[in-house]
Amino acid sequence: MTTPYSHRPGTDDHAGPPPGCPAHGLVADAFGGDHLAPSGLRRLYGPEAENDPMGLYEKLRAEHGSVAPVLLHGDVPAWLVLGHSENLHMTRTPSQFSRDSRRWSAVNDGSVPPDHPLAPIFTWQPICVFADGADHERLRGAVTDSIGRIDHRGVRRFINRYSNRLVNDFCQDGRADLVSRFAEHLPMMVMIQILGMPEEYSERLVQAARDMIKGTETAVESNEYVMGALNRLVARRRAAPQEDFASWLVEHPAGLTDAEVAQHLRLVLIAAYETTANLIANVLRMVLTDPRFRAQLSGGHMTLPEAVEQTLWDEPPFTTIFGRWAVGDTELGGQRIKAGDALVVGIAAANVDPVVRPDVNASMQGNRAHLAFSGGPHECPGQDIGRAIADTGIDALLLRLPDIQLAVPEEDLRWSASLMSRHLQELPVTFAARPPQDVAGPPSATPQHAPRTEWQVESPRPVPAQAAPGPAVVPPPVLMAPAGAQPPTVPPAGQIPQQRRPAAPARAWQAVVRWWRGY
């Protein structure tokens, strides 16, 4: 049920909630309880939003229904869309809800300054994310055409190589934090290879990519650091194009300017990096903490891509996406939206909307109706690359460390949250220590050149010809065993020994799998 507020985004009425409002009279406490602004609206930042965003979304749903008035950083008013169908309508109707942030009344009246913590997200730029209509088609076309030129098999080869390199860094330790040692680095390593800037890879770039969308005091500085690297890349590719994503954007018939190319490279890099880093960590957590999940996966009842898809429902990499701006006065979810109001796509809330998902514990295998990648004309164009990095990288990790176990109780895991995302701070694990392996080889739990321990058949040396006439007698093969090994068991007469190699169909299927994985 919707409870109307007298204070709404985009108005000058700052009155508190009316008597009888479920939130009326609540004040902020210092221990994670209800945190309301003096106006009575809930904040999408601060302790409550950071510690329990899903709990906050359900409070808002109970108080307001499918669309709720909220406050962004600096107590800037906006609308959070919680309903699944309402989010689909908003994202699929650009004539009513534009992506052009220059429509935002809070920017036009000066209540949102240029140095606002969310400025890297909402400041208008000449890119497809902030365009509608013909401009959007031109810019988005350049991005999707360039993404279409990516060699997916080549990408999987890089994913396996970088996964092996990362695992080599900690495989001898017997323990590791999979967030800081794996999930945070693999997507960046792959994406900068795709973009064409592997020489720019550094810990600073990884941390800047995470920081710039959090609304922190250093977000603007982090954005400048990332843009500096991308501007250098564009200058190099204008002078000497190569076979990479940056060159394809530079040379595209749409005729993008250097600024447009750099901004679209930032869009692709940050969107793909943040979503995939979170996705990898979330899938690994589910594999390690949910016995049913791991049993299904290891038993062959759930493939890794299916496991990724289930995670996109339960723990989407982006919890929200900011924003949309109302083109004119309209209504959404029973709320009166005024022209220039800001709206937030509520991805995580929509994925658990009881209207479309009454049982949140039900399996969602085979169902891709989630909003993890948004929807409509601005739906993420590179989502398949993100899926490939996640399922191939996790597959490589589990092949290298099949005995991996969570090192702490599940309840000790901690998350960090911002307006747009929620990610694990750490995922500590233990496993049997193993030696590094060749990064160019297929991921394996044992070194490729380990000593052989199985029984092997060797032919004897030739026997000199017999002096007496008659056919030569060729002795049977001799079973040779490694030193110290027990002699083989001779099978009973008439019994065929078990074959040591897979049957031909199995070998053919394994060859196909190796080709698909990129090794």
Secondary structure by P-SEA (a helix, b strand, c coil): cbbbbcccccccccccccccccccccccccccccccccccccccccccccccaaaaaaaaaaccccccccccccbbbbbbbccaaaaaaaaacccccccccccccccccccccccccccccccccccccccccaaaaaaaaaaaaaaaaccaaaaaaaaaaaaaaaaaaccccccccccccccccaaaaaaaaaacccccccaaaaaaaaaaaccccaaaaaaaaaaaaaaaaaaaaaacccccaaaaaaaccccccaaaaaaaaaaaaaaaaaaaaaaaaaaaaaaaccaaaaaaaaaccccaaaaaaaaaacccccccccbbbbccccccccccccccbbbbbcaaaaaacccccccccccccccccccccccccccccaaaaaaaaaaaaaaaaaaaccccccccccccbbbbbcccccccccccccccbbbbccccccccccccccccccbbbbbcccccccccccbbbbbcbbbbbccccccccccccccccccccccaaaaaaaaaaaaaacc
